[in-house]
Amino acid sequence: MHSLPPIYPRIRHAGLLEEAMRPMLGLIEALGGSRKAHEAVAFPLAADSDLVVSFVVDTSVQFVTLTREGLLETGLDTQSMYELAIDNMLRLVAPNVRTRDLGCYRALVAGDGFEACMLLLPDLWAQLAQDFEGELVAVVPSRDVVYFADSRGSAEALGRMCAAAEKVRAAAGFERLSDSVMALTADGWCVRGTLETFAPALEA
């Protein structure tokens, strides 16, 4: 395991990940290779979410998406790879993780574009939600922006957070992520609405 290059988690928009992989998969299939073997290793972040958890390998030249064949070559199963990737990420960003008060909502800061991946740390979010009266609700418009707020806050506050997230998402291009509003529950993240239709997050 020690000989593996650094591998990190990466939160991606499911449709954009598929779009990014499509040309390579088409070429592999045309050359007689196995399309399935070269698909990205990915699984949903939450039920009904448009986000998936994938992995990237740091080749020192660029980050390369880990494929099923690549995972097989490591000798690890998906759960072991996930734990390794989380450990690698924490070693890199743990000292930099902090929150920023934006008035009626907050932002999570991690650095190195790992903000979205912080959603994979439920204990962190449970700690951040300790002083909340309702659920912690979060939006993740791009890989380096995560906003969160108390579901018992005002509709105006949540609306401002969602409007700010929509601006970030619109400017993020290929790095854009979700338009979902998600809540932290005992079972993990749950979709409560969208950036446009966020009222259900207040009613939960």
C-alpha positions as CSV (number, residue, x, y, z in Angstrom):
1,M,0.0,0.0,0.0
2,H,2.9,2.4,0.8
3,S,4.0,2.3,-2.9
4,L,0.7,3.8,-4.1
5,P,0.8,7.4,-5.4
6,P,-1.3,9.8,-3.4
7,I,-5.0,9.1,-3.9
8,Y,-7.7,11.6,-2.8
9,P,-11.5,11.7,-2.8
10,R,-13.2,14.0,-5.3
11,I,-16.9,15.1,-5.3
12,R,-18.1,15.4,-8.9
13,H,-21.4,16.2,-10.6
14,A,-22.5,12.8,-12.0
15,G,-23.4,14.1,-15.4
16,L,-20.2,16.1,-15.8
17,L,-18.0,13.1,-14.7
18,E,-19.8,10.9,-17.3
19,E,-19.3,13.6,-19.9
20,A,-15.6,13.9,-19.1
21,M,-15.0,10.1,-19.3
22,R,-17.1,9.6,-22.5
23,P,-14.4,10.3,-25.2
24,M,-11.9,8.0,-23.6
25,L,-14.4,5.2,-23.0
26,G,-15.5,5.5,-26.6
27,L,-12.0,5.2,-27.9
28,I,-11.2,2.2,-25.6
29,E,-14.4,0.5,-26.8
30,A,-13.5,1.2,-30.5
31,L,-10.1,-0.4,-30.0
32,G,-11.7,-3.5,-28.5
33,G,-11.1,-2.8,-24.9
34,S,-13.6,-3.1,-22.0
35,R,-15.6,0.0,-21.5
36,K,-16.7,-1.1,-18.0
37,A,-13.2,-1.7,-16.8
38,H,-12.2,1.9,-17.6
39,E,-15.3,3.6,-16.0
40,A,-14.6,5.8,-13.1
41,V,-15.0,4.3,-9.6
42,A,-17.9,6.4,-8.2
43,F,-20.9,6.1,-5.9
44,P,-23.6,8.5,-4.9
45,L,-23.0,11.0,-2.2
46,A,-26.6,10.9,-1.1
47,A,-29.9,9.5,-2.2
48,D,-31.5,11.6,-5.0
49,S,-28.3,13.7,-5.3
50,D,-26.6,14.6,-8.5
51,L,-23.2,14.3,-6.8
52,V,-21.0,11.3,-6.7
53,V,-17.8,10.4,-4.8
54,S,-14.9,9.5,-7.0
55,F,-11.2,9.2,-6.6
56,V,-8.2,10.9,-8.2
57,V,-4.6,9.8,-8.4
58,D,-1.9,12.4,-8.0
59,T,0.7,11.5,-10.7
60,S,2.7,14.6,-9.8
61,V,1.9,15.9,-13.3
62,Q,-1.9,15.9,-13.1
63,F,-4.8,14.4,-11.2
64,V,-6.2,11.3,-13.0
65,T,-9.6,9.8,-12.2
66,L,-9.3,6.3,-10.8
67,T,-11.0,3.6,-12.9
68,R,-12.3,0.2,-12.1
69,E,-9.2,-1.3,-13.7
70,G,-7.0,1.1,-11.7
71,L,-8.7,0.1,-8.4
72,L,-8.2,-3.6,-9.3
73,E,-4.5,-3.0,-9.8
74,T,-4.1,-1.5,-6.4
75,G,-5.4,-4.6,-4.7
76,L,-7.8,-2.6,-2.6
77,D,-11.5,-2.8,-2.4
78,T,-13.7,0.3,-2.7
79,Q,-14.1,0.7,1.1
80,S,-10.3,0.4,1.7
81,M,-9.7,2.9,-1.1
82,Y,-12.2,5.3,0.4
83,E,-10.6,5.1,3.8
84,L,-7.1,5.6,2.3
85,A,-8.3,8.6,0.3
86,I,-9.9,10.3,3.3
87,D,-6.7,9.8,5.3
88,N,-4.6,11.3,2.6
89,M,-7.0,14.3,2.3
90,L,-7.0,14.9,6.1
91,R,-3.2,14.9,6.2
92,L,-3.2,17.5,3.5
93,V,-5.9,19.9,4.7
94,A,-6.8,19.2,8.4
95,P,-4.7,22.1,9.7
96,N,-6.4,24.5,7.4
97,V,-10.1,23.6,8.0
98,R,-12.1,26.5,9.4
99,T,-15.4,28.3,9.0
100,R,-16.0,31.8,7.7
101,D,-19.0,33.8,9.0
102,L,-20.9,35.4,6.1
103,G,-23.6,37.0,8.1
104,C,-26.7,34.9,7.8
105,Y,-24.8,31.8,6.7
106,R,-21.3,30.4,6.9
107,A,-18.7,28.9,4.6
108,L,-16.4,26.0,5.2
109,V,-12.8,26.6,4.2
110,A,-10.3,23.7,3.6
111,G,-8.0,24.8,0.8
112,D,-6.6,22.9,-2.2
113,G,-10.1,22.6,-3.7
114,F,-11.2,20.1,-1.0
115,E,-14.1,22.0,0.4
116,A,-16.8,19.8,-1.3
117,C,-15.0,16.7,0.0
118,M,-15.4,17.9,3.5
119,L,-19.0,16.6,3.1
120,L,-17.5,13.2,3.6
121,L,-16.7,14.0,7.2
122,P,-20.0,13.6,9.2
123,D,-18.3,14.1,12.6
124,L,-17.1,17.5,11.4
125,W,-20.6,18.6,10.4
126,A,-22.1,17.2,13.6
127,Q,-19.7,19.4,15.5
128,L,-20.6,22.4,13.4
129,A,-24.3,21.8,14.0
130,Q,-24.0,21.7,17.8
131,D,-25.4,25.2,18.3
132,F,-28.1,24.9,15.6
133,E,-31.7,24.7,16.6
134,G,-32.7,22.8,13.5
135,E,-30.9,20.7,10.8
136,L,-27.6,21.9,9.3
137,V,-28.4,22.5,5.6
138,A,-25.6,22.9,3.1
139,V,-25.1,23.8,-0.6
140,V,-22.1,22.8,-2.7
141,P,-22.1,24.8,-5.9
142,S,-18.5,24.1,-6.8
143,R,-15.6,21.9,-5.5
144,D,-14.1,24.7,-3.5
145,V,-17.3,26.3,-2.1
146,V,-19.6,25.0,0.6
147,Y,-22.1,27.2,2.4
148,F,-24.2,26.1,5.3
149,A,-26.9,27.4,7.7
150,D,-29.4,26.4,10.3
151,S,-32.7,25.2,8.9
152,R,-34.5,27.1,11.7
153,G,-33.1,30.3,10.3
154,S,-35.2,32.7,8.2
155,A,-36.3,32.2,4.7
156,E,-34.5,35.3,3.8
157,A,-31.2,34.0,5.2
158,L,-31.5,30.7,3.3
159,G,-32.5,32.5,0.2
160,R,-29.4,34.7,0.3
161,M,-27.2,31.6,0.8
162,C,-28.9,29.9,-2.2
163,A,-28.6,33.0,-4.4
164,A,-24.9,33.3,-3.6
165,A,-24.4,29.6,-4.4
166,E,-26.2,29.9,-7.7
167,K,-23.8,32.7,-8.7
168,V,-20.8,30.5,-7.8
169,R,-22.3,27.6,-9.7
170,A,-23.0,29.6,-12.8
171,A,-19.4,30.8,-12.9
172,A,-17.8,27.5,-12.1
173,G,-18.1,26.0,-15.6
174,F,-16.9,22.4,-15.8
175,E,-16.1,22.5,-12.1
176,R,-19.7,23.2,-11.1
177,L,-21.4,20.9,-8.7
178,S,-24.9,20.6,-7.3
179,D,-28.0,22.8,-7.2
180,S,-29.3,20.7,-4.3
181,V,-29.9,21.9,-0.8
182,M,-28.9,19.0,1.5
183,A,-29.4,18.4,5.2
184,L,-27.3,16.5,7.6
185,T,-29.3,13.7,9.2
186,A,-28.4,10.7,11.3
187,D,-28.3,8.6,8.1
188,G,-26.0,11.0,6.3
189,W,-26.8,13.8,3.8
190,C,-30.4,14.1,2.5
191,V,-31.6,16.3,-0.4
192,R,-34.2,18.8,0.9
193,G,-34.7,21.0,-2.1
194,T,-32.8,23.0,-4.7
195,L,-31.2,26.5,-4.9
196,E,-34.5,27.7,-6.5
197,T,-36.9,25.7,-4.4
198,F,-35.4,25.7,-0.9
199,A,-38.5,26.0,1.2
200,P,-38.6,22.3,2.1
201,A,-35.3,22.7,3.9
202,L,-36.9,25.3,6.2
203,E,-39.9,23.0,6.9
204,A,-37.8,20.0,7.9
